[in-house]
């Protein structure tokens, strides 16, 4: 009786041992995936920092805009010169971080077209203004005339 009891007890450990091996394989696979993901993320962060904080370059010529691909130019810092088309400015409702965490400031992002000497136009997010400064008369001097150079 002792012998059959010990054999039965041995068989009962096979299933938990197999389940443990499967769980271990899954956990090792997930760990390897996390290490690969971390390496990819660090590479992406390095690429963004190099592009965003590097020296600004010219924007892609208008004739090549249709060939633009994010992989090559995303986050690249550029400098453009043109004239703001203030009558076509659009105020887009949004929130900005407030002084207290969890209490954002309501207001608007000012999106203004910038026309290049070539005639091409790009949209420039000129920043956030609180609700009371949405209308141009409420913010004198906020619409510079003439040629402007923007880096972004």
NORNORSUL-V416297 format. One record per residue. RES is the residue in one small letter. SS is DSSP state (alpha for helix, beta for strand, coil for the rest). PSI is psi in whole degrees, 0 to 359 (999 if undefined). OMEGA is omega in radians with two decimals (NA if undefined). Layout:
BEGIN
res=RES ss=SS psi=PSI omega=OMEGA
res=RES ss=SS psi=PSI omega=OMEGA
END
This chain:
BEGIN
res=x ss=coil psi=325 omega=3.13
res=x ss=alpha psi=322 omega=-3.12
res=x ss=alpha psi=313 omega=-3.14
res=x ss=alpha psi=328 omega=3.10
res=x ss=alpha psi=322 omega=3.14
res=x ss=alpha psi=325 omega=3.09
res=x ss=alpha psi=316 omega=3.11
res=x ss=alpha psi=322 omega=3.13
res=x ss=alpha psi=325 omega=3.13
res=x ss=alpha psi=320 omega=3.13
res=x ss=alpha psi=330 omega=-3.09
res=x ss=alpha psi=344 omega=3.12
res=x ss=alpha psi=346 omega=-3.11
res=x ss=alpha psi=313 omega=-3.11
res=x ss=alpha psi=312 omega=3.08
res=x ss=alpha psi=324 omega=3.12
res=x ss=alpha psi=317 omega=3.09
res=x ss=alpha psi=318 omega=3.11
res=x ss=alpha psi=322 omega=3.11
res=x ss=alpha psi=319 omega=3.12
res=x ss=alpha psi=318 omega=3.10
res=x ss=alpha psi=314 omega=3.13
res=x ss=alpha psi=319 omega=3.11
res=x ss=alpha psi=317 omega=3.13
res=x ss=alpha psi=318 omega=3.11
res=x ss=alpha psi=314 omega=-3.13
res=x ss=alpha psi=320 omega=3.09
res=x ss=alpha psi=320 omega=3.09
res=x ss=alpha psi=317 omega=3.12
res=x ss=alpha psi=322 omega=3.10
res=x ss=alpha psi=316 omega=3.11
res=x ss=alpha psi=319 omega=3.12
res=x ss=alpha psi=319 omega=3.13
res=x ss=alpha psi=321 omega=3.11
res=x ss=alpha psi=318 omega=3.09
res=x ss=alpha psi=317 omega=3.13
res=x ss=alpha psi=320 omega=3.12
res=x ss=alpha psi=317 omega=3.12
res=x ss=alpha psi=317 omega=3.11
res=x ss=alpha psi=315 omega=-3.10
res=x ss=alpha psi=318 omega=3.11
res=x ss=alpha psi=321 omega=3.08
res=x ss=alpha psi=319 omega=3.12
res=x ss=alpha psi=316 omega=3.12
res=x ss=alpha psi=318 omega=3.11
res=x ss=alpha psi=319 omega=3.12
res=x ss=alpha psi=315 omega=3.14
res=x ss=alpha psi=315 omega=-3.13
res=x ss=alpha psi=318 omega=3.14
res=x ss=alpha psi=320 omega=-3.12
res=x ss=alpha psi=316 omega=-3.03
res=x ss=alpha psi=330 omega=-3.07
res=x ss=coil psi=6 omega=3.09
res=x ss=coil psi=183 omega=3.10
res=x ss=coil psi=138 omega=3.11
res=x ss=coil psi=145 omega=3.10
res=x ss=beta psi=180 omega=3.12
res=x ss=coil psi=156 omega=3.07
res=x ss=coil psi=155 omega=3.10
res=x ss=coil psi=135 omega=3.11
res=x ss=coil psi=147 omega=-3.08
res=x ss=alpha psi=321 omega=-3.12
res=x ss=alpha psi=339 omega=-3.10
res=x ss=alpha psi=5 omega=-3.10
res=x ss=alpha psi=325 omega=-3.12
res=x ss=alpha psi=340 omega=3.14
res=x ss=alpha psi=359 omega=-3.10
res=x ss=coil psi=135 omega=3.10
res=x ss=coil psi=136 omega=-3.09
res=x ss=alpha psi=324 omega=-3.08
res=x ss=alpha psi=325 omega=-3.07
res=x ss=alpha psi=333 omega=-3.00
res=x ss=alpha psi=357 omega=-3.11
res=x ss=coil psi=134 omega=3.13
res=x ss=coil psi=8 omega=-3.13
res=x ss=coil psi=134 omega=-3.13
res=x ss=coil psi=132 omega=-3.13
res=x ss=beta psi=160 omega=3.06
res=x ss=beta psi=128 omega=-3.13
res=x ss=beta psi=153 omega=3.11
res=x ss=beta psi=136 omega=3.13
res=x ss=beta psi=196 omega=-3.13
res=x ss=beta psi=129 omega=3.11
res=x ss=beta psi=138 omega=3.07
res=x ss=coil psi=75 omega=-3.03
res=x ss=alpha psi=326 omega=3.11
res=x ss=alpha psi=340 omega=-3.14
res=x ss=alpha psi=9 omega=3.14
res=x ss=coil psi=143 omega=3.12
res=x ss=beta psi=133 omega=3.07
res=x ss=beta psi=117 omega=-3.10
res=x ss=beta psi=121 omega=-3.10
res=x ss=beta psi=140 omega=3.10
res=x ss=beta psi=182 omega=3.12
res=x ss=beta psi=147 omega=3.06
res=x ss=beta psi=153 omega=3.13
res=x ss=coil psi=135 omega=3.11
res=x ss=coil psi=183 omega=3.13
res=x ss=coil psi=328 omega=3.12
res=x ss=coil psi=138 omega=3.11
res=x ss=coil psi=133 omega=-3.14
res=x ss=coil psi=3 omega=3.13
res=x ss=coil psi=78 omega=-3.10
res=x ss=coil psi=159 omega=3.09
res=x ss=beta psi=132 omega=3.09
res=x ss=beta psi=143 omega=3.13
res=x ss=beta psi=210 omega=-3.03
res=x ss=beta psi=144 omega=2.98
res=x ss=beta psi=128 omega=-3.12
res=x ss=beta psi=114 omega=3.13
res=x ss=beta psi=117 omega=-3.05
res=x ss=beta psi=130 omega=3.07
res=x ss=beta psi=142 omega=3.06
res=x ss=beta psi=120 omega=-3.09
res=x ss=beta psi=125 omega=3.11
res=x ss=coil psi=160 omega=3.05
res=x ss=coil psi=332 omega=3.13
res=x ss=coil psi=346 omega=-3.11
res=x ss=coil psi=345 omega=3.10
res=x ss=coil psi=152 omega=-3.11
res=x ss=beta psi=136 omega=3.01
res=x ss=beta psi=156 omega=3.11
res=x ss=beta psi=135 omega=-3.12
res=x ss=beta psi=126 omega=3.02
res=x ss=beta psi=106 omega=-3.06
res=x ss=beta psi=359 omega=3.05
res=x ss=beta psi=184 omega=-3.04
res=x ss=beta psi=139 omega=3.01
res=x ss=beta psi=143 omega=3.07
res=x ss=beta psi=161 omega=-3.07
res=x ss=alpha psi=318 omega=-3.09
res=x ss=alpha psi=349 omega=3.12
res=x ss=alpha psi=18 omega=-3.12
res=x ss=coil psi=314 omega=-3.07
res=x ss=coil psi=136 omega=-3.11
res=x ss=alpha psi=321 omega=3.12
res=x ss=alpha psi=337 omega=3.14
res=x ss=alpha psi=349 omega=-3.14
res=x ss=coil psi=74 omega=-3.11
res=x ss=coil psi=142 omega=3.13
res=x ss=coil psi=4 omega=-3.09
res=x ss=coil psi=358 omega=-3.13
res=x ss=coil psi=81 omega=-3.10
res=x ss=coil psi=141 omega=3.09
res=x ss=coil psi=169 omega=3.11
res=x ss=coil psi=194 omega=-3.09
res=x ss=beta psi=139 omega=3.13
res=x ss=beta psi=146 omega=3.05
res=x ss=beta psi=129 omega=-3.08
res=x ss=beta psi=133 omega=3.05
res=x ss=beta psi=130 omega=-3.13
res=x ss=coil psi=999 omega=NA
END
